[in-house]
Amino acid sequence: MFHFHVAPSGDDSWSGSVERPFATLERARSAAREAPGEAVVHLRGGTHVLTRPFELTGADSGTVYRAYGHGTSAREEVVVSGGRRIEGWRVRDGVWRAEVGDLETRQLYVEGRRAARAAVPGLPGAAAVTATGYVTDSAAPREWRDVEFVYRGVYPWTEARLGVAGISADGDSTVITMAEPGFGWAVELYNSTWAGNTSAGPGLPTAVENDASFLREPGTFVLDRSRPGDHVLLYLPLPDEDPARTRVVAPVLETLLSVAGARDVSFEGLVFADATWVRPGRPEGFPHYHGSGYYEGGGVETAFVGDDGSVTYPAHSVTIPACVTFDDVSGVVIEGCRFTRMGASGLGVSGGDGLTVRGCDFDTLSAGAIVVSGSRATTIEDNRVRRVGLEYSGSPGISVTGTRGCVIAHNEIAEVPHCGIVAGPGEGTRIVRNLTVDTMQVLADGGGVYLSGPQGDSAETGAVVRGNVIKDTRTPYNFGLYTDYGASWVTVEENVVMRADNTAVLHVGPPLENVVYRGNFWDADPLGHDDPPAGVTYEGNTTIKDERELNAATAGIQARAGLLRT
């Protein structure tokens, strides 16, 4: 085994020894490739700033990237960052201003704290929808520059973001023209009928973000891009912050690490931080539909709900990208790492087999923590997920689809805006002994654990949802443990669901097929438990409405759910 070292204070002309480390990950990668055997790259403490994504391929198979001292009390704190420190502030009327050239970012971090984009609720005045945007009798929007409209709850599970192309006066009215093609896509996508009421298009925005006049709450920021190439960053500080001393970082890179086609690569004890995703700020916008999926044209289809309800949905959707990606890899291990301060999803896995994510922390992410598609034998175990989906509120904590033999076990998921764990169509998924708390905090129609579509073709190849504890599913329209939309070949047993709007639901459309609910504990009866549909076996489940009695009866299940690490 060959050992190389890289440090922020190193030099690429040095040997890469512990005494004379390299300066960049690229130089360490070259040395590892040239080694006649497997190699370990030790990253010394500090912030390793990337100026471009760090890419690994099949040529890097067998290499370990490890925080120096990982696994010992001498472990050093290693941050792999795609950010840029913002300096040269000028202060005017209490607002910090910095000229940042062509900087494109949607996030800002101040001493590691996520600063929110400045926003106001909705459109002022009497506003109405037009074919190209909106009209209002308020003159206030005429002063806005480079704003973005937010549409929370277009559907109960949906939150869209769309840009503005122009704002002008028309007599006493203000005309707002929305950016295309995003607005046209939203008009095409969002059409529904429910209980005799029909809606068309995204409607009026629920919030407007990113104008200097919105800087009213300390700790918020605006990026003014109204002059191409001469962007201005504005920040309203907290009372104890000083422009000469406070560390302010804007994420610049969209991808920190990309691994494709490699085998038996490991990442141990690293912090991946400070990445963005700028596409939602472009004319295409972010016409969100469900989970991590959004629409960018290609047509819509209609789903019929009940006797008189319908909703349009994308014929094809696109997935929010991840800032750390693994494509068609095998035998990869990601252990003891942290994913934080990212403007999209944290970790994305597509294809491949045998990848393990163990003992990692995911927090302060604009989208979801882990997104897996089309892989085999992926293990997601003993990870902590919290405060994700901060910008894209439909994002689940952990999401898998099109997988075979995926195991999601002993994870703790808390403080998420929609579902905790999502499993789309796949085969042999095991969701066992996880703990979800405070899910569904923003959007509705989901659960702490959510499955949809076929999960196999027999009881042997189907999904198992066992021993999970689901607490505090927040919105007033949710099903704590939710098998939805044609889920089939699912065994749901020995789970505990408490403090949800509804513990579960058995009647959905398309209907459930070959779904077994057995030995679960609830604090309220699931909807449809007294008349299960033909495709559902409901047996041996227990409802205990008193919380103390429920906790006593399920103490063993609760003790085994959640993180393995202490």
N, C-alpha and C positions, 0 to 999 in steps of 0.2 A: 504494500500500500504506500502510495506517494502522498506527501503532505505539502500543501502550499498555503500561504497566508496572504491576506489582502487587508489593507487598513486605509482609512481616509488620509492618514499622514504618510502613507508609503510612497514608493516610487516605482514606476513600471520598468525602470532600468535595473532594479535590484533583483535579487535571486528568488524572492518569494519565501524565504525562510522566516522563522518567527522573529528573528532579529532584524531582517531586512525584507519587509513585506512588500508586495505589489501595491499599486494605488488603485487599480480598477479591476472590476470583475471580468472585463474582457481579457485583460492580460492573464488573469488567473485561469480563465477558461482555456486560453491557448496553451498554457503550461500543462494543464490537466490533459488536454488532447494529445500533447506530445509525449506524455509519460508512457513508459512501456507497460504499465499496469494500471489498475484502478487507482483513483486519486480522491483525496479529501481536500476540499478548499475550506480553510478556516477564515471566517470573517471576524476581524477584530472590532471592538466596540466603537460606537460612533455612528454617524449618518453617512451612508454611502449614496451619494447623489448620482442618479442616472440622467444622462442627457439624451438617451434613446433607449428603447426597450431592450432588455437583456434577453437574448434568444439562445436556446439550446436545441440541438437536433440529435439525430441518432449517433453522431460523432461524439456526443457527450455521455453516452450510456455508461453506467457504472460509477458515475461521479457523485460524491456527497458534498453538498454545500451546507456548512455547519457554523453556527455561532460559536465563537471561541469559548471553550469551557462548557459547552452545552452538556447537560447531564450532571454537572458538578456545582458546588456552591460558588465557584469562581466564574460562572458563566457571565459573559459580557453582553450588554444591551446593544444589539445590532439592528439598525434601521436601514432598509433599502427604500430610498425615497425618489419619487418622480416630481418633487416639488421645487419651487423657486422662492427664495426668501425675498420679500418685498421691503425695500429700504428707500431712503430719500423722501420721506413723507413731508408734506407741507400742511400746516394746520390753518383752516379758515372756518371761523364760526363754530369751533369745536369739532369739525369734521376733518379727518385725515385724508389727504389727497396724494396720490402717487401716479406719475406718468409711467405707463407700463408697456408702451409700444403696441405690438400686435398680440399681446397676451390674450389667450382664449381660455377661460375657465368658468366653471359654474359654482365653485366652492372656495372657501377661504378658511384657514385655520390660524387661530391666534393663541399662542402658547399651548398648542395642541387641542384647543377647544374649537369645535365647529361653529363658525359664525353663520347665522341665517341670512339669506338674501332679504333685503328690505321689501316689505309688501304692505298693501292695503286691501281691505275686503271689497271685492266686486267693483262694478262700474258706478260712478257717481251719477246722480240725477235720474231722470226717467229714461231708461235705456231700452232699446228694442233691437231685435236681430234683423239684419238685411241679407241680401243674397251674397254680399262680399264681406260682411262683418257686422258692424253695429252702428247705431246712431243714438246720441244722447243729447239732452238739452243742457248738459253741464259743459262749461268751457274748460274745466280743469284738465281734461286729457290732452288739450292742445299743447300743453307744456311738457308732456311726457316724452322721453327719448329712450329707445331701445328697451321696451317693456315686453313682458311675457304674461299671457293670460293662463290661469290655472282653473281647471274645471273638475272640482271634486264631486263625485257621485253622479256623473252623467248616467251610468248604470250604478247600482249600489256597490259594485266591486271595481269601479273604474275611476281613474283620475288622469285627465289629459292635460297637456301643456302645448300651447300654440303661440307663435310669435305674431307681432304686429308689423305690417309693411308700411303703414303711413297713417297719419292723423291730420285732418284738415277741418276748417270751418266751412259751414254752408248756412249762411245767414246766422240765425241764433242757435243752430244745431252744430254738433260736432260729429263728423263722420270718421269712423275707424275702419280702415281697410286691413283685413287680416292677410298674413303671409300665405302664399301658395307654394307647394300643393297641400300643405298641412291642413288648412281650414277646409278645403274641398274634400280631403280624405275623411275629416271628422264628420262633415255633413253626410257623406256616403255611409259611414260606419254606424253612427248612433241613431237608430230608429227603433222605437218600441211601442207596444200597446199593452196596457195592463189595467184591468178593472175598468174598462171603458175609456181610459185616458190614453191619448196618443202623443208621443214626443218625437221630434225630428231634429237632427243635428245636435251640436253640443250645448245649445242654449246659452244663457248668460254666464260669464265667468264668475267663479266664487271668490277669486283673489286675483290681484295684479301685482307683479313683482318687478323690481330692478329699475326704479327711477330714483334720482337723488332726492326728490321731494318726499319719498317714503322713509327717509332716514330719521325716524322718530324714536326708535327703541335702541338704547345702547347695546353694542355687541352685534350690530347688523351691518351689511355691506352692500355695495352696488358696483358693478362693472359697466361703465359707460363706453359702448363701442360705436357711438354715433359718428365718430370721425375715424374712418378706416385707417388702421396702422398707427393711430394716436389714441389708444384707449386710456381711460382714466379710471383708476380704482379708488373708491371712496369708502371710508370706514368710520362709523360712529363708535368711539371707544367706550369701554366700561370705565367707571370712575378711577380705578387704580392703574390704568394703562398709560404708558409713556411712549411716544413715537420713537424716541432714541434708544429705548431698551427692550420694548416688547417685541417678541419674535412673531412675525407674521409670515405665513407660507401659503403660496398659491400653488395648487397642483397643476402641472403642465402636461405630463405624459398621460396618455389614455391607457397604455399597457405598460406594466412594470416588468413582468416576466412572461415569456412565451416559450413553452416546451412542446416540441412536435417530433413524434417518431422515436423518442428516446426510450431506453429500457433501464430499469433498476437505478434510477436517479433518486436521490433523497435530498430533502430540505429540512433542516433541523434547527429550531430555536430562533428563527429569523422574524423580524417585523417588516411587513410590506405595507408601505404607507404613501399617501399623497399622490393620488391619481385622479383624473377627471374623466368626463365623457361629454363632449360638446355638441353632439348631434341634435339634442332637443332644442338648442338655441338657434338652429338653422331654419330656413323656410319650411322644411319638412315637418318640424315640430315633433311632438310625441303623442300621437293619437292612441292612447293606451286602451287595451281591451281587458285582459285578465292576467293576473300573476305577473310574470316577467315578459309577457308578450305584448307587442304593439303592432299597429297597422301601417303599411306603407303602399297601399294600393293593391290591385289584383282582384278586386271584387269581394262582395259580401254574400253571406247566406243567411237564411232565416230559420231560427228555432222557435217552435210553437210550445207555449207553456200553458197547460190547462185547456179550458174550453175557448177562451177568448184572448189569451196573452201571446205575445210574440216578441222576439228580440233579434236584431241583426248582429252578425258576428263575422270576423274575417274569414274568407276562404283560405287565406294564407297569412300567417303572422310571423314576425321577426322577434328574436329574443334579445333583451338587453344584454350587452356584452359584459364580460368580466375583465377586471384589471390584471388578473393573474390567470393564465390559460394553459391547459394541457390538452393536446390534441393527438389522438391515436398513440398513446403511450402505454407501456406495460410495466408492472412491478414498481411503480413510483410510490414513494412514501413521503408524506408531508406531515411532520410531527412537531408539536410544540411551537408552532408559528402563530403569529398574530397578523390579522388583516384589518387595517383600520384607515380611516380618513380617505375613503375612495368614493368617486363620483358615479360608479356603476355597481355591478355585483363584485363581490370579493374574489371568489375562486370559480372558474368555469372549466368543466371537463367534458370533452366530446370524444366519443369512440374509445377505442383501446380496451384494456382489461387489467384487473388486478391493482388498481390505484387505491391507496389508503390515505385517508385524512384523519389524523388522530391527535387528540389533546391540543387542538388549536382554539384560539379565540378570534371571534369576528365581532367588530363593533364599529359604530360611526360610519356606516355605509349608506350611500344614496339609494342603492337597490338591495338585492338579496345577498345572503352570505355564500351559499354554495349552490351552483346550478350544474346539474349533470344530465347529459343527453346521449343516448345511444351507446353507453359503455357496458361492459360486462364485469361482474364480480368486484364492483366498487364498494369499499367499506368506509362509512362515515361514522366515526365512533369517538365518544368522550370529548365532544367539542362544545364550547360555550358560544352562543349567538345572542346578541342583544343590541338594541338600538340600531336596527337596520331598516331599510326602506324609508329613509329620512326625506328623500326627494321624490321617489317613485313609490307611492303608497300601496300599490297592489302587490309589491314584491314579497314573496314568502321568505321565511328564514332559510329553509333547505328545500330544494325542488329537484325531483328526478323524473325523467320521462324517456320512454323508449329503451329502458335499461333491462338487463337480465342479471338476476342474482345479486341485486344491490342490497346492502345491509345498512340500515340507519339505526344506530343503537346507542343508548346511554348519552344522548346529547341533551343539553339544557338550552331552551329557547325562550327568550323573554323580551318584552317591550318591542313588539313588532306590529306594524300597521295593519297587516292582514293575516294570512295563514301562517302557522308555525312550520309545518311540514306538509309538502305537497307531493303526491305521486300520481303522475299522469299514466297513460297506457304503458304497460311494460309486462315483465314476466318475473315472478319469483321474488318480488320486493319484500324485505323483512323490515318492519318498523317496530322496534322492540325496546321497551324500557326507557323511553325518552320522557322528559319533563318539559311541558310547555306552560308558561305563565304569562298573563297579560298579552295575549294575542288579539288580533282583530281590533286594534285600538283606534283605527281611523276609518277604514272602509268596511262594508258589510258583505254578507253572504259568503261565508267561509268557515273555517274552524281551526282549532289547535292542530288537528291532523285531518288532512283532506285527501281523498282519493277520487279519481274519475276515470272512466273508460275501462276496457278489458285489462285484467291483471294476470292473465294466463289462460290456459285452456283446460285446466283440471284443478282439482284440489291440491295435487302435488306441485303444480307449476304456478299456482296462484299466489296472491299476496297474503301475508300474515301481519296483523296489527295486534300486538300482544304486550301487556304489562306497562302500557304508557299511562302517565298521569297528566291530565289536562285540566288546568285550573284557570279561572278568570278569563274567559273568552268574552271580550268587552262589548262590542257593538250590540244594539238591540235587535239585530237580525243576523243570527249565526246558529250553527250547529256544532257544538264543541268537537265532536268526533263525527266526521262528515264523509259518508260514501255517496257520491253524487254522479249524475250524468252517465248512466249506463255502466257503472262499476260492476264487474263480474269476477267471480272466483276470488273472493276475499273472505278471510276468516278474521273476525274481530273478537278477541277474547281477553278476559282478565284485565281490562283497562278500567281506570277510574276517571270519571268526568264530573267536575263540580264547578258551580258558579258560572254556568254558561246560560245564554238566553234560552237555548234548547240543547239538551245533551246530545241528541242525534235525531235523524229523520230516516224513515224506512220507505216512504213513498216519494220517489223522484222521477223525473223524466229526462231521457229514456229510463225505463225501470231497471232496478237492480236485478241481477241474475246470479244465482249460486253464491249468495252472500250469507254468511253465518255470523250471527251475534250470539255469543255464548259466554256466560260467566263474568259479564261486566258489572261494574258498580256505578250507579248514578245517584245524583241528588234530586232528579226529577225524571219522570218517565219519558222516553223518546217519543217523538211524534209518530204515530202509527203502530205503537207497540201492541195495542189491543186488537189490531186487525192487520197483521203483517201481509205484505203482498206475496204472490206465489213464488217469487224468486228469492225470498228471504226466510231463513230459519232463525227463529228468535226463541232461545231457550236458556233457562238457568241464570237469567240476569236478575240483579237485585237493585231495587230503589230504596235508598235510605235518606229521608229528607233532613234529618237532624245531622248537622255537620260533625258534631263530636262523635256520634255513633258511627257515621260513615268513616271518619278518620280511624277510629278504633278497629272497625271491621276490615279496613284496607291497609293497615299499618305495614304489613309485609310487602305488599305491592309498592307502596309509596317509598319504602326504604330502599328498594332495589332499582327504582327509576332515577334517571338523571345521571350526573357525572360519576365516573368511576374514580377519578383523581380526587384527592382531598384538598 
